[in-house]
Amino acid sequence: MAKSRRDVLVSALEAEVGGASFDPGSLFTEDVVGWSPIATVSGLAAVAELASLREIAFSNVVIMFRGLDEVGNKAFAEWVVEADHTGPLILDEDTVLDPTGRRVRLAGVTVADFREGKIRSYRTYFDDLSLIEQMAAA
């Protein structure tokens, strides 16, 4: 039995935050594109790399869903992630946030477009400044 779009989105989000291992090809199309305030990806290899960076940066990851829905060829998730910042978080080629050991909490929303049961594109919205402030707090 094929997974629902909601189930695929949940699995993808768990993998993206480093909370689960996964086969990108089982969740995403070959030509997937994604965006968030701190990352843009294109293709399966980029999605897998992003997930591996999150596994390095965060531990004790918990993702809670406030809402999940699907309409037409889209799925929507409202979520809250809590994690310990225990490894370097690479924001870009020039910016790395060293581990702080702090517990961070981040709320957001992800919208995914599907093709043939897999995520073709996604957009994730959250307050990136709030995340950085939590990591940099004195």
N, C-alpha and C positions, 0 to 999 in steps of 0.2 A: 504494500500500500504506500502510495506517495505521501510524503510529508506535506502538511499544510504550509502555506506561505508564512504564517505566524511561527510555526515550529522551526522553519529554516532560518527566519530572522533571529529567533532566540538563540539558536546554535551559533549563528554568525557573530552575534554580539558577545556571547560567552567566549568565543575564540578571540575576538578582537581585543578584548580587555585582558587577555592572558589567563583567563580562568578555565580554559579547556583546550586540549589538543584537537586538531581537526585536519581533514583533507579538504583544502580549498576548492578542489574540483567538484566536490559533492554539494557545495553550498553556493558557489559563484560561477557565472559563465566565464569562459576563457577571456572575454574582452571587458570584464567588469571595471567600472570606474567608481571611485568613492571620494567623499570629501568630508572633512570635519574642520573645526577651527585650527587644529594643529597638524593635520596631515591630509595629503591628497594622494590617491593611489590610482594606478591604471594597470590592470592585468593581474592574473593569479599570483605571480611571483611577488608582486608588490604587496598584495593582501597578506600573504604568508609572512613576509618580512616585517610588516607592521605588527602583526600578532606576536612575532618572536621578540620584537623590541619591548612590547608591553609586558611579556613574561619576564624579561630582564628587569624592568623598572619597578614592577609591582608584585607583591605577594599577599597572601591571605585575601584574595579577591572575592567579593560577594556582590552579585548583581541581583537587584530586586526589580520586578516589573510592576509599575503602577497601572499600566494599561497596554493591551495588545489588541490590534484589530487589523482586518484586511478588507479592502474595498477594491473591487476590480482586480487589476494586476499589481496592486500596491499592498504593502504591509507596513504598519506603523507600530512603534514601541515607545512608550514613555518609561524611563528607567532611572534607577539610582544605583551608582556603583560606590562601594567602599573598598579601600585597599590600603596596604602599607607601602609607603614609598621606600623600597629597600635597595633599589639599584638605580643606575643613571637613566634619566629620561631624556632621550635625544629629540629635541624639537626641530632642529634643522642642522645643516652642516656646521654652523658656527655656534649653536646654542645647545648646551647640555646642562640639565639640572642634576647636580650630584644628589645621591640618596640622603634623605633626612631622617628616615625611620618613622616619620609622622603618618598617622592614619588620616587619609583624605576621603572626602565624600563629594561626589559629583552627580548632579541630576541632569538629564538630557532627554532628547527625543531623536529617534532614527526613523527615517522614511526610506523604504526600499522599493525599487521597481523590479519586477520579475519577468523572466523569459523562460518558458519551458520548465518551470518549477525551481529555477535558480535565480539568485540575485544578479541582475544586470547592472544596476547602479544603486548607490545609496548616498544619503546625506545625513550626517549626524550633527545635531545642534546642541551645544552646551556652552557655559560661561568659562572660557579658557582662563581668564584672569582670576576667577575664583579658585581654580585648581592651582595656579602658580602661587597665588597668595597663601593658600594653605600649606604649600611646600616650603615657602620662604618665611613663614611666620616665625617670629623670634621666640 
